[in-house]
Amino acid sequence: MKADSVFINGEVVTIDDHNRVVEGVAVKENRIIAVGTNQEVKEYISDETDIIDLDGQSLLPGFIDAHLHLTIYGTNLLGVSCISPHIQSLQDLFADLRKKTQETPKGHWIRASGFNEKKMIENRFPTKQDLDEISTDHPIVIIRTCNHTSIANSKALEIAHITERTVDPEGGIIERDQEGNLSGKLIENAHMKLFEFACYTEDELRKGMKLASEEIIQAGITSVHDAGGYGNGSDTLRIMQQAVKSNDIKVRVFAIVGSLTNSHEFVQKMLEAGTISGLGDERFRIGPAKVFTDGSSVGPTIATREPYSHNCNDFGITYYSQDELNRILGEAHKKGFQITAHAQGDRAIEMLLNCIENALTKDPREDHRHRIEHAGIASPDLQKRMKKLGIVITPNPVFMYVNGDKYLEYYGDRVNVMYPARDYIDQGIIAAFGSDAPVTFLDPLLGIHAAVNRESAQGQSVGKKQCVKIMEAIRAYTWNGAYASFEEKIKGSIEVGKLADLVVLNDRILKVDKTRIKNVKVQLTMVDGEVLYDPKHIVRKGMKNLC
């Protein structure tokens, strides 16, 4: 049997049970058929074989991002991006929004994403009045980078039926000034509810998904655990399945049954439909049932057991009572779902652990692999319970790089147990890394860099005792992600018989200076045995290229 593709002369990081590092890999159709020395894999080469000479560079299993928002990432690309280099002030942002209104029919939504008031010269949020000066004919919404807060103009608030007399929703705040007038700022569940009205059209969702897939592949990510988007979760799930089938989405999708808008209603709808986790195939599979328990770590609105370090009166917010959480996710567990929740603060994590423990007591199940998304402040007592219950965690080490300075301000010494990757490894808890993009950067190599170094972008140490080794971080971004979706037997490592999802880097990842990991780039991405990204054309054809 001859191979369709062969990789030679590489630092092949297999992430198998022994963390072997070999020289080459052979691929036939969509499977790996040989892993070993150059001589061993060269036996599979014919005149028709594609040859990739790695020239000492690294070949890894395709990255698995265990928590990102594919739809939101894609639709953000359709609107105004607040992270564009030219946007340094509110006036720069307002200029882009004005330009967008000129291109958009009246009555249609104008959206901006990735806003961070700390990055603006003015160091403040815009107001409803600011946005009304841009247009009152278009509904305008600016979404903060955390995706837990937004600022809306009068037209947007009118469409969402939000007035001075509207009561704050549970788990949310409609901000008002001292006179009781709306400021335009919507926090947590108030923000989520706006997107019952500010949701995207089906055409916009399809376009966004295709754009997101392209950028995900360029980042070396071959599988994603999609953590949900805005709007009707059932519609988004249907459109995502169709996009995978039509190949507009080329990465593998493990679709978490969760929505940023009314997540519990989406879960209930899926339960009534008789769907359970695991339904699907190698391209698209139904994941766990998910709800939100608290807010944003950098908002900050997460639910903590002790007050924030910068505000002794603030303990964050919760979306549900313990009984409500037990009922919603307990029913999902009983009917066969893997269950999970967004839980950032230690109080929220404790609530979710209580919920899982309660569900397993009532309806025991082996190998459930119930999850916690983020698990921001995970103190030792909570880690002990995670281990006992067999929970899988999806932490976001890149948060420490992007938000580390604010975490030191908001949480003080608690940074030593935030996204504690070292503790998880030492305790034997499976932790699958995710980016939470577009909340932060998509790049898995930046996530690995952050996990290995535990420094903020400004160079501050943020919980150094939680540093991990490069090989450990790679495993958390590959095999652990496969385990979190019950797919470790078919992907997540470079082994004979597994899916040919592979990524080539432009350096030797195990030899590079650890402070420079973030500078390493993806050179090639293969999904299902097909090269989908090869900007430098490193693939060559046939045996003559061995000379």
N, C-alpha and C positions, 0 to 999 in steps of 0.2 A: 504494500500500500504506500502510495506516494502522497506527500502533503500538498495542500494548497498554499500554505505559508510556512516559512521557517525563520525563526529568530536565532541568530548566532552571535558569538563573541560578546555576550552581555553579562551584566550583574543581574541575574534573574532571581528576584526575591520571591520565593514561592509561597510563603506564609502557610506551608504545610505544617503537620504536627511537629516537625523538627526544625522549622524555620530554615530549611535548606536554601543555600544560594548556589545556583548552577550557572551554566553558560548558555544553554539554548532550549528552545521550545519548538515543537512542530504542531501544526494545526491542519485538520481535515474537515472541510465543511464548517460546522459551528462548534466543533469539539477539539480539545487538546488531545493529541495522540502520542506525544512523546515529550519527556522533560529530562534533561541531563546534560552531558558534555557536548561540545561541538561535534565530536566524532559520532556520537550516538544520534544526534538529530540530523546530521548531514545524510544519513542513510535514507532519509525520507524525501530528499530533494530530487526533482526531475527538471527537464527543460521548461516545464510549465509552472514550476513552483515560484511563488513570490518569495524573495529573500530579503530579509531585513537585517543588515549588518549593524549591530548595536554599538560596535566600536567601544566597548567597555561601559556603555551607559546602562542605566537601570531599566529593567522590564518588571512591571508589577501587575498583580491582578487589577482589573478595572476598579476604580474607586466606587464605593457604595456610600452615597450620602443618605444617612438614616433619618434625616429630618430637614426637608426644605419645602418651599411652597412653589411648585412648578407653575401653577396658573398665575399666581400673583407676580412671580418673577417675570413671566412673559408679558402680562398685560401692563406691567410697569414700563416696559420698553415701548409701549404705544403712546404714553403720555409724556409729560414734562419730568425730566429727571433732575432732582435737586442735588444729586451728587456730580453733575457735570462740572468739570473744572472751572468753567467761566462763571458759575453761580457762587459768588462769595458774599452776597448780601441779599436782603429782602428785595431791594430794588432790581437786582439782576433777575431774581425769580419772578417778580411782577412783570418784567419786560417779556420774559418767555411766555408767561400766562396770557398777556395781551396779544402776543403774536398768535398764540393758539386759538384765541377767540375769533381772530380774523379768518382762520382756516376752518372753523367749526360752525355749523348751522345753529341758529338761536334755539335754545331749549335743550341742546345736547350737552352732555357732561364734559367738563374740563377737569382733568385730574393731574395732580403732581404727586410724586412719591419720593421716598428717601430723605425727607426733610429732617434736619437736625438743627434746632435753634442755637446750639453751642457752636456750630460751624459758621453761623452768620455774623457779619460785622456788628449788627445790632444786638446780637445775643438775646433775641426774644422771638416769641411766636408772632405770626401775623394775626390780625383780627378780622372779624366779620366785615368791619368797615373798610379795612384795607382791600379785601377781596371784592366788596361791592363797588369800589371805585374802578375796578378792572371791568366788571360786568355784572349787571343784574338781570340780563337776558339769558345768561348761561348759568346753570348750577356749577359751582366751583368747589372742589375739595382738595386740600393738601394733606397728604398722609405722612405722618411722622415715620422715621426709619424703623421704629419698633413695631409698626403696624397695630398699635394699641391706642393711638390717639390721632385725631384729625382736626382740621380747621375748615369750616364750611362758610360759604357766603349766605346771604339772605335767601336767594333762590333755592339753594340746596336744602336749607332748613325748612323752607316752605314745602318743598316736595316731600320731605321726610316727616311733615306734620309736627315739627318741633317749634314750640312757642315758649314765651316766658312762663306760661302756666303748665307746661309739660313736666310731669314728675320724673325725677331721675329713675332710670330703670335699675333693677337689682344688679349690682356689680358694675355700675357705670355712673358717670357724672356728666351732666350738661352744665358746663361752666357759665356762671353769671357774674356780672360785676357787682359792686356794692349796692347799686340801685336796683338790682334784679334783672338787668338787661342781659340778653344773650351775648356772650363774647365771640361765639362761633366755634369755640373749642369743645370737642367731644372726647371723653376719656373712657377707655375700656368698653363696657357693653353699650354705652351710648354711641360710641364710634362704630361698633359692630353693627348696631341696628340701622345706622345711616345707610349701610351697604345693602340693606334690603331694597333700597331705592336707587342707590348709586351703582348697582351691579352692571356688569358688562354684557353686551349683546353676544349671541352665539358666534357670530362672525369674528368679533373681537377676541373671544376666548380661543377660537381656533388659530387665529393669527398669532396670538401671544404664546400659545403652547408650542407652536412650530419654532418661533424665535427662541424660546427658552430651551428647547431640545438642542438646538444648534450650539448655544453657548455652554450648555451642560457638557456636551460631548467634547468641546474644545478644552474644557477643564479636566478632561480625563475621567469623568464620571460616567459609568456604564449602567448603573442602577440607581434609582431614587426611591425613597419612601416619601411620597407626597403627603404633606401634613394638612392639606385642605386650603380652600380659598374663600372668597366672599360669595354671597348670593346663595342660590339654591344648590345645595350640595349634590342632590340627585342629578340635576341637569349637568353640573360640572363633571360628575363621574361618568355620565353617559358620553359627553363630548370627548372626555379624555380617552375612554375606551375606543371611540371611533377614530380619534387621532392616532392612537397606537396601531390600530388595524390598517389605516391608510398610510402608515409610515411617516406621518407628519411628526410624530414623536418617535424617535429612533432608540431612545434609552429604555431600559426595562423599568416598569412602574409597579411599586407596591403601594396601593392606594389606601391610605388611612381614611376611614369613614369618619370624617370630621369636617366641620365648616366653621369659619370665623363668625358666621351669622347663624344664630340659633342651632348650635351644634347638637343639642339634645334632641331637637325635632328631627334632624337628619338621621341620627342614630335610631330613633324610634321608627322612622319610615323604613329603614333598612331591615330592622328586626321584623317588621310586619311583612316585608317582602320575602322573608325566609332566607336571606343572604347570610353567609357566615365567612369569617376570615379564612383565607386559603383558596377560595373559589377563583379559578382563572387558570392561566398557563405561565410559561416562562417569560412572556413579554408583559403581561398585565395580570396582576393578582390583587384580590381584595385583602386589605390589611385589617388592623384593629379598629374597634369602635373608640372614638375619642371625643372628649369634651374639654372645656377650659375650667380650671379651678381658680386661677388667679391671674395676675397681670404681667407687666413687663419689668425685667430686671433693671433696665436703664430708664424706665419711666420717671421714678420708680413706683410701681404699683403692686409688686409681689407681696404675698401674704406671709408675714414673718411672725415668729414666736416672741421675739424681742423687737423693740422699736428700731427704726432706722437710725444709724449713727449720726446723721445730720439733722434729724427731726424726732425728738423724743416722744411725739404724739402720734406718729404715723406707723401703722402696722400693715399697711397695704389693704387690698380688697380681695374678697372671695366671690365667686360666681354662684356657688351653691352651698346649701347647708350640708352637713354630713349625711343626714337622712336622704336628701335629694340625690346626692352623689351615689350613695349606696343603692338607691332604687334604680337610677338610670344605668349605671355600669354593671350593677349586680344582675339585672335582667339580661344585659348583653352577654355577660359571662355565662349565665345559665343556659342561654340558647346557642352557645358554642363559639362566641367571638373571643378572640384575643382582645384585651381591653387596655386602654391607656388614657392619659390625660396630660394636658399642659399643666405642669406644676413646678413653679420656680422657687418660691419661698419655702422655708422649712415647715411652716404651718400648713401650707398647701400640700407638700409632700406627705406630711403626717396624715392628712385627711385622705389622700389617695391610698396610702398604705393601709389605713383603717378599712377603706372600702374594699380593697383587694382581699385583705384578710377575712373580712366578713363574707365576701362572695365565695371564697375557697372553703370556709367553714360550712357554709350552707350546701354548696355543690362542689365537692372536691374534684380536682382534675389534675392529672400528671402532665408535666411538660407544657404548661399553659403559656409560658413566656410572656406574661403580662408585662407591660412597659410603663416607664415614666418618661415623658418628653421633657427634656432639659434637666430637671432635678437640680436647680441652681444652688441652693444652700443645703448641702447634704451632710449634716453633722454625723458623728460616729454612731449615735443611737439609731439614727435612721438607716445608716448603712447596714447595721446589724440586722435590722428588720428586712431590708432589701435582700440580703443574702439568704436569710431564713425562708423567705417567701419565693425565692427563685425569680426575682424581678430582673428584667433587662432595662438598662438605662440608656438614654440617648443624649449625652451631654454635648455641649458646644464649646470646645476649647478656644475657638477663634474669638468668642466673646471677651476672653481675658486680654487679647491683643487689642481689640477695638474699644472695649468699654472699661478696661482695667482701672484707669484713673478714677472714673466715676464710681466704680465698685468700692474702691478704697474709701471714698468720701461717704457713700451711702451705707456700707456694711462693715467698715472697719476690719477687725481681725477675722470676721467671718469669711473673708476672701480665701482663707487657708482651707476652707472646706467647700469652696464653690467649684462646681464641675470637677470634682476631685478624682482625676483619672488615676493617679498613683494609688490612692486608697482602694479604688475599685479593683485594680489589678491585684493588689496585695490581698484583698478580701476574697478574690475569686468571683467577683461580680462582673458579668458581661456588660461592657459599655460600648455601644456603637456610635461613633462620632457622626454628627450632622452639622451643617453650616447654618441652618435656619434662613438661608437666602430666600428673599432679598433683604431680610433684616440685617444680615452682614454679608461679607464677600463669599462668593461661591467656591473659590479656589481651595481644594483639599490640601494642597501643599502649604498654604497659609495656616490651615487648621492644624496640620502636623507640626509646623514650626511653633505655633502657639502652645501646643501640648508639650513639646520638648523643652521650650524655653521659659514659659510662664512669665512673659514680660509684656507690658503694654506697648503700643506703638511709640509712646514717648520714652520708653526705656525703663519704666518703673517695674520693680519686682512685684508680682501679684500672686502670692501663695506658692513660692518656689518649691515647697516640699511636695507639691503635687506634680512636679516634672516627671515625664516618662521617657523611655528610650525610643529612638527612632523606629526600631523594629516593632515595638509595642504600639506606637502611634499608627504605623501602617496597618497593623492587624485590626486596630479599632476602626479604621476607615475601609476595611475590606471584609475579612472573614466574619468579624463581629456583626457587621451590617447584614451579611447573609444569614447569620444565626438569628438575628432579631426578626427576620421574616420567614423562618423555618426553611431556608434554602441553602444551608451550608453544605449540603451534599452535591449541589450542582454548580456552585459558584463561590467566590470569595477567596480562592487560593488557586495557584497554578499547579494542577495535578491532572494526570491522565484521566480522561472521561468527563472532565468538567467543561462547562461552557467556555468558549474562546472569547472572553471579555478581558482585554489586556490594554495596558497603557505603557508607553515608552517615555522616559524622561530625558532631558538633555544633559544629565550629569549622573554621577554615581551617588545615589541617595544615602547609602550606608557609609560613604567616605567623606561626604561634604561637611564642611564646618557647620556645626549645628545652628550657629547664629545666622547662617546664610540659606537655610532650607527654603525660606520664602522666596528666594530668587530662582529656585529651580523651576523649570517650565516643562509643560507637556509637549512632547514632540510627535506623538502618534496615539490615536485611540482606535481600538478595534472592538466592535460589538458583534457578537454572534458570528465571529470569524470573518467579518467584513471590516476593512479599514475605512473608517468614516472621517478621520481627520489625519492629514499628513501634509502639513503646509510646506515642509522642506523636501518632500518627495524622496524619502529615504527608502521606500520600497523599490526593489529591483527584481527583474525577472530572470530565472533560469540559472543553470549550473555555471555558465560562463562568468557569472559575477563572483564566483568563488576564487577566481585566479587573482 
